[in-house]
Structures are given as structure tokens and as C-alpha cells.
Amino acid sequence: MSAGAIVMLIISVVIVWGGLAAAIYLLRRHPEQPETEEVPADPAG
């Protein structure tokens, strides 16, 4: 492999794994709240 290919490989790996690490970090700091569905009261009961 040429030097250019190795540099592009390293840049690609850093972008992908860096994005994954950033996503995990942000989700740990601000976890998503689960959406709750409100069930309407049963009018017949």
C-alpha cells in the first residue's frame, strides 16, 4: 500500500471510531428519555 492509502485509512478509521466514541459519550451525558404512550381511560369500564 502506498503512503497516501495508509493516511486515508487512518483518517477514515479515526472518523468512524471517533464518531462512535462521541455518540457514546453524548448519550451517557444526556440519555434519551423513553417515549411513553398514554393509554386513554376505558369509558366503558
PyMOL commands that place a pseudoatom at each C-alpha (Angstrom):
pseudoatom trace, name=CA, resn=MET, resi=1, chain=A, elem=C, hetatm=0, pos=[0.000, 0.000, 0.000]
pseudoatom trace, name=CA, resn=SER, resi=2, chain=A, elem=C, hetatm=0, pos=[1.175, 3.486, -0.738]
pseudoatom trace, name=CA, resn=ALA, resi=3, chain=A, elem=C, hetatm=0, pos=[1.654, 6.175, 1.887]
pseudoatom trace, name=CA, resn=GLY, resi=4, chain=A, elem=C, hetatm=0, pos=[-1.423, 8.035, 0.635]
pseudoatom trace, name=CA, resn=ALA, resi=5, chain=A, elem=C, hetatm=0, pos=[-3.588, 4.952, 1.070]
pseudoatom trace, name=CA, resn=ILE, resi=6, chain=A, elem=C, hetatm=0, pos=[-2.328, 4.424, 4.616]
pseudoatom trace, name=CA, resn=VAL, resi=7, chain=A, elem=C, hetatm=0, pos=[-3.021, 8.055, 5.509]
pseudoatom trace, name=CA, resn=MET, resi=8, chain=A, elem=C, hetatm=0, pos=[-6.556, 7.820, 4.092]
pseudoatom trace, name=CA, resn=LEU, resi=9, chain=A, elem=C, hetatm=0, pos=[-7.098, 4.560, 6.013]
pseudoatom trace, name=CA, resn=ILE, resi=10, chain=A, elem=C, hetatm=0, pos=[-6.011, 6.168, 9.270]
pseudoatom trace, name=CA, resn=ILE, resi=11, chain=A, elem=C, hetatm=0, pos=[-8.209, 9.228, 8.672]
pseudoatom trace, name=CA, resn=SER, resi=12, chain=A, elem=C, hetatm=0, pos=[-11.217, 7.014, 7.892]
pseudoatom trace, name=CA, resn=VAL, resi=13, chain=A, elem=C, hetatm=0, pos=[-10.712, 4.878, 10.987]
pseudoatom trace, name=CA, resn=VAL, resi=14, chain=A, elem=C, hetatm=0, pos=[-10.357, 7.941, 13.213]
pseudoatom trace, name=CA, resn=ILE, resi=15, chain=A, elem=C, hetatm=0, pos=[-13.549, 9.471, 11.785]
pseudoatom trace, name=CA, resn=VAL, resi=16, chain=A, elem=C, hetatm=0, pos=[-15.618, 6.295, 12.215]
pseudoatom trace, name=CA, resn=TRP, resi=17, chain=A, elem=C, hetatm=0, pos=[-14.372, 5.307, 15.676]
pseudoatom trace, name=CA, resn=GLY, resi=18, chain=A, elem=C, hetatm=0, pos=[-14.257, 8.930, 16.823]
pseudoatom trace, name=CA, resn=GLY, resi=19, chain=A, elem=C, hetatm=0, pos=[-17.885, 9.373, 15.828]
pseudoatom trace, name=CA, resn=LEU, resi=20, chain=A, elem=C, hetatm=0, pos=[-18.831, 6.228, 17.711]
pseudoatom trace, name=CA, resn=ALA, resi=21, chain=A, elem=C, hetatm=0, pos=[-16.956, 7.378, 20.806]
pseudoatom trace, name=CA, resn=ALA, resi=22, chain=A, elem=C, hetatm=0, pos=[-18.563, 10.834, 20.599]
pseudoatom trace, name=CA, resn=ALA, resi=23, chain=A, elem=C, hetatm=0, pos=[-22.043, 9.311, 20.275]
pseudoatom trace, name=CA, resn=ILE, resi=24, chain=A, elem=C, hetatm=0, pos=[-21.497, 7.062, 23.295]
pseudoatom trace, name=CA, resn=TYR, resi=25, chain=A, elem=C, hetatm=0, pos=[-20.114, 9.979, 25.312]
pseudoatom trace, name=CA, resn=LEU, resi=26, chain=A, elem=C, hetatm=0, pos=[-23.064, 12.238, 24.466]
pseudoatom trace, name=CA, resn=LEU, resi=27, chain=A, elem=C, hetatm=0, pos=[-25.639, 9.521, 25.178]
pseudoatom trace, name=CA, resn=ARG, resi=28, chain=A, elem=C, hetatm=0, pos=[-24.051, 8.847, 28.555]
pseudoatom trace, name=CA, resn=ARG, resi=29, chain=A, elem=C, hetatm=0, pos=[-24.163, 12.561, 29.427]
pseudoatom trace, name=CA, resn=HIS, resi=30, chain=A, elem=C, hetatm=0, pos=[-27.725, 13.103, 28.166]
pseudoatom trace, name=CA, resn=PRO, resi=31, chain=A, elem=C, hetatm=0, pos=[-29.580, 9.783, 27.899]
pseudoatom trace, name=CA, resn=GLU, resi=32, chain=A, elem=C, hetatm=0, pos=[-32.691, 9.725, 25.767]
pseudoatom trace, name=CA, resn=GLN, resi=33, chain=A, elem=C, hetatm=0, pos=[-35.905, 9.505, 27.740]
pseudoatom trace, name=CA, resn=PRO, resi=34, chain=A, elem=C, hetatm=0, pos=[-38.140, 6.656, 26.585]
pseudoatom trace, name=CA, resn=GLU, resi=35, chain=A, elem=C, hetatm=0, pos=[-41.347, 7.825, 24.990]
pseudoatom trace, name=CA, resn=THR, resi=36, chain=A, elem=C, hetatm=0, pos=[-44.396, 6.675, 26.905]
pseudoatom trace, name=CA, resn=GLU, resi=37, chain=A, elem=C, hetatm=0, pos=[-47.674, 6.162, 25.150]
pseudoatom trace, name=CA, resn=GLU, resi=38, chain=A, elem=C, hetatm=0, pos=[-50.624, 7.477, 27.069]
pseudoatom trace, name=CA, resn=VAL, resi=39, chain=A, elem=C, hetatm=0, pos=[-53.414, 4.946, 27.033]
pseudoatom trace, name=CA, resn=PRO, resi=40, chain=A, elem=C, hetatm=0, pos=[-56.834, 6.600, 27.178]
pseudoatom trace, name=CA, resn=ALA, resi=41, chain=A, elem=C, hetatm=0, pos=[-59.087, 5.588, 30.039]
pseudoatom trace, name=CA, resn=ASP, resi=42, chain=A, elem=C, hetatm=0, pos=[-61.659, 2.937, 29.206]
pseudoatom trace, name=CA, resn=PRO, resi=43, chain=A, elem=C, hetatm=0, pos=[-65.013, 4.789, 29.014]
pseudoatom trace, name=CA, resn=ALA, resi=44, chain=A, elem=C, hetatm=0, pos=[-67.000, 1.532, 29.298]
pseudoatom trace, name=CA, resn=GLY, resi=45, chain=A, elem=C, hetatm=0, pos=[-65.363, 0.428, 32.471]
for i in range(1, 45): cmd.bond("trace and resi %d" % i, "trace and resi %d" % (i + 1))
show_as sticks, trace
zoom trace
